[in-house]
Amino acid sequence: MTKNKFLLMAMSALTAVTLAACGDTEEDSMNPADPDNQSEMNEDMDDNMDEEMDHGGMDHSSSGEVPEGLAEAESPTFEVGSQAIMNADHMPGMDGATATIVGAYDTTVYALSFTPTTGGEPVENHKWVIHEELEDPGDTPLSAGDEAAIATDHMEGMEGATATIDSAEQTTVYMVDFTTTDTDEEVTNHKWVTESELSAE
């Protein structure tokens, strides 16, 4: 009987030690003070931030329809059907890509900041929204600091959001087709690229 009690106590002690060791292992794996774990946690945070900051919800291609009242450029620097090199990084794989000009229009183009109607982090200095894509903007171009409602859906949560104008420029904007330099994605009727973001091949 005494022998059985001794074995039972020994097994209980062994189980307790094993469980404690497992607990320590789990604690160690989650311990932010561990340099290896801290590095891994930082990488996860960076990945999450990248996901929040990118334009993952942006519809880079479009149907090619343009807002009513948008005037075609009479003599654009880059004519429809010609090609140019893009010097812009609105999205990954855009900078340095060869663009085919699909449309050229004279308007006021805005960089703006807004909070998506779907929630999430505010979008800052979004490029670009043109005057005709704002809700009842009037005939006079807006200035930095003005507010306006967005009437287009380049990205999720954009349409209907109230935006603050960060910058405004009267220029020729282009709708373009291109293949991304990083993933070879075919982008069609991309809106918009400004004249200063294009250069001759």
BELPE-V835437 format. One record per helix or strand of 3 or more residues. SS is the DSSP state (H for helix, E for strand). FROM is the first residue (numbers start at 1). TO is the last residue. Records with the same first field share a line. If there is no record, write none. Layout:
SS->FROM-TO ; FROM-TO
This chain:
H->2-30 ; 35-53 ; 131-133 ; 195-197
E->83-86 ; 98-114 ; 123-130 ; 147-150 ; 162-179 ; 186-194
